Amino acid sequence: MSDLLQQGQAGDSRSEGESGFVVVIPARFNSSRLPGKPLADIHGQPMIEHVWRNACASQASRVVIATDDERIREACEGFGAEVVMTRADHPSGTDRLAEVVTLLALAPETLVVNVQGDEPLLPAALIDQVAVRLGEDEGASIATLAESIASVDSLFNPNVVKVVRDLRGRALYFSRAPIPWDREHFTTPPDMLATDSWLRHIGLYAYRASFLTDYVDWLPAPLEQLEQLEQLRALHHGHAIQVAIACTAHPAGVDTPEDLERVRDWLAQAAAGSESGEA
């Protein structure tokens, strides 16, 4: 597939910088809409275990869960995960990742993929893809993913983050607004999505460890504060973000009790389909 994945398949005897990338899974207990979310039961396993197992199925040389809660640490160590305890007062997930880089003494060139602890359906293929894309673009500090927007409602939904890219696939800008703005055709909704110009950003990131250690010294950028989009801080400071088109569908994560039930149903149906196929 690429040199990066081939190196990752060579085994864990190499350092992280040589063998591919490290996955870090932040997992916090507190959630306004679903308290204790990482430990929510999904078919006999806590949600964070589903996330961890999917990450372990990727080409990562190391998968680490980062938490500030002893209950999560105990549960994760119970199913065999490597856990690192972080501070509870980080203003953002990126700051938490920077602490993990320091605690694990990762080399500056190490690629770090941030997998959210509330995405139990995240395919390993997307984890590999975002790491590979960053490894291929030596001038980029971050890589992330996007997919086409097929719904007018999504295009105009401020909770759906849009991204526009340059010729090399690097991000020009991220916004909650419908960018780019089609000045001629936005008045004719049936035709407005006739092209693939509109992309939804997928919040899966790969970082260079050196970028994360620099990031913690920066103040929030004005555009970041306006849009409430943390990735704009990197663009503000002149760092390139590579954006790949997702190679497979990106299932939604878990934010609410309704989302949790949806994931339980999906996995139950997948298990039933697998059993019927074997029969």
N, C-alpha and C positions, 0 to 999 in steps of 0.2 A: 504493500500500500504506500508506504513511504519509509525513508530511512529511520524516522523517529519511531514508528511502530515496530519495525524490525528490531531496533535496539531494545525496545520494551519487552519483546518476546525472548530476549537473550537470558533473562533471569534476574533475580534480585541481588546477585553477587556484586553488581556494579553500583556505583553511587547514583543518587537520583539524577544528577546532571548528565550522566552518561546513559542511563537506562531509559530515560523518557521523561516521566513527570510524576508529581506527587498530587494526590487528591486530598483536599481538606474539606471536611463536612462540618460546618458550624451548626451547633444544636443548642438552642436556648430553651429553657423550660417555660418562661413567661411568654404568653401570647394573649393579646386582648380578646381575640375572637375564639380561641381554642387553647385554653391553658393546658400545659403539660403535653403539647402537641407531639414532640418527638417520641413520647412513650405511649401514645395512643395505640391500642391493640388493632392489628390488622391480621386476622386469621391466625391468632396465636403468637404473633411476633410484634414487638414494638415497631412503629413506623420507621424509626431511625435504623433498625436492622435491615429493613427492605432497601433503604437508600444505600446503606453500607454494602450490602451484597451486590447490588447493581454496580456500584463503583468498583468493587473487587473483580467484577467480570470485565472491566476495561483493561487496557494495557498499562495502567499505572504501576509504577514500581513500589508504591507505598500509599496506603489509604489511612488517613488519620481523622478521628472525630474530635472536634474542638468544642468544649463546653465549659460553662461556668457553674454547673449544677451537679452536686454529688449524686443525686438520684439518677441522672443521665449517665454519669461516669460509671456507676455501679452496674447499670443495665447493659451498657455497651461492653464493658469488660467481661460481663457474663456470657456474651455470645462471641467473644474472642477478638474484639476490635482493639486497635491501638487508640488510646485516648490521651489528649493533652488538656490540662486545665488552664483556662484563660481568665483574665480579669472580667468583671461583670459590668464595667463602666464604659465600654467602648461605644463611641458615638455612631459607628457604622460597622458593617460586616467586613469591609476592607481593612479597617483598623484592627479587627480581630485577627484577620489573616496575617497582617504584618507582625503581630505578636507571635503567632505560630511559627513564622519564618525564623524569628529570633530564638524562640524556645527550642526549635529543632536544629538550630545552627545550619540552616540550608545554605548552600553555596549560591552566590549571586546569579549564576546562570540557570539555576533550577527553575523548571516550569511548574507552576502551582495552579491546579484547577480547583475552583471553588464550586462545590456541589451543595446546593441548599438541602438542609435536613428535612424539608417538608415536600420533597419530590420523590415519592416511593416508586413512581413509574418511569423515571428518567432512564432512557436506553443507554447502555454502555457505549454504543456507537457514537452518540453525540459527545460524550466525554472524550473519547479518542479523537474525534474530529476537531474539537476546539483546541486540544493540545497540539495536534499535528499542524493546524493552521498557524499557530503562534511559532512553532518550531521552523516552519518554512519561511516566515517573514522575519528576518533578523532585525529589521528596522522598527518593528512594532514592539510595544511594551505589553499590550493586551490583545487577546483575541476573544471574540464572542460570536454568536450566531444570530441568524434572522430567518424569517420565512415570509412568503408572499401573503399579502392581505387580500382576502377574497370577499370581505363583507364591508359594505358601506358603513354599517353601524360601528364596526371595529375601527375603521379609518378615522372616524370622528369621535371615538371614545378616548377621553384623556387618560384613562387607565391602561390603554394599549400604547406602548411606546413605539414610535416610528424612528427609522434610521435611513439616512441616505449615504451612499458610498461613492468613492471615486473609482477610476479605471483599475486601480490595483486591488480593489476590494476594501480599502481603508475607509473608516467612518469619516464623513464630512460633518455630520451633526446628528444628534438624537433629540427628539422632541415629543411632547404629548400632543402637539398640534398635528394636523394632517399634512405632512411634508412628503414629497414636494407638492406645492399648490398648483393645480391645473387651472390656470386663469380662464381658459376657453371652455372647459367642459364640466366644471363642478356644478353647473346649473342644470345638467342633464344626467341625473343619477344612473339611468340604465346603462350608459356608456362609460361611466367614469372609471370603472375597474377593468377596462378592456386591455390594459397593458400590465406588465409586472413591475411598474415603477414604484409601487408602494410596498414597503417591507416592515413587518413587525419585528421588533427586537426581542430576542429570547435571552433571558437573564442568566446565561451560563457563561462563565468567564474563565480564561486561562491568563495567568500573569507571569511575568518574570519576577523572581524573588527580589532582585535589585530594585525594581519599580516599587514593590510593596514597602520596602524599607525607606524609600524616598517619600512615598505618599503621605506617611504619618506626619511629616513636617509641614505639609501644605495646609493653608486655610481654605475653607470652602470657597469656590469660585462664584462670582455674581450670577452667571448663567445657570450654574448648578442650583443655586438657591431659588432662582425664578422657576425653573422647570421641576425642581425636586428630583433631579437625576444625577446620581453620584458620578457616573462615567464622564460627565462634562468637565469635571475637575481635571481629569487626565488630558483632555483636549485643550483645556485652558492653559496647561503647562507645556503644551507642545508635544505630547506623547501620542504616537500613532496607535490606533485601535483597528485591528484586522477583523473584518466581519465576513463570515462564511455563510452561505445558504445551507441550512440544516439538511443533512443527508437523509433524515427520517423524521417522522412526526414527533413533536415535543408535547407530551401529555401535560395537562395542567397540574399544578401542585395542590397542596392542601392548605387552605386558609380558614375554612369554616367547618362546622359539623356536617354540613351538606356535602362539602368536598370529600370529607372523610368517608361518608357513606358511598359516594360515587366510586372512590378508589376500591373500597371493599367489594362492591358489586362487580367492578371491572375485573379484579383479580379472581373473584369466584367464577365468573364466566370464562376467564382464560383457563383456569384450572379444569373446569368442566369440559371445555373444548379439547384440552390436551388429553384428558382421560378417555373421551369418546374416540379421539383419533387413534389412541393406542389400542382401543378395543377393536 
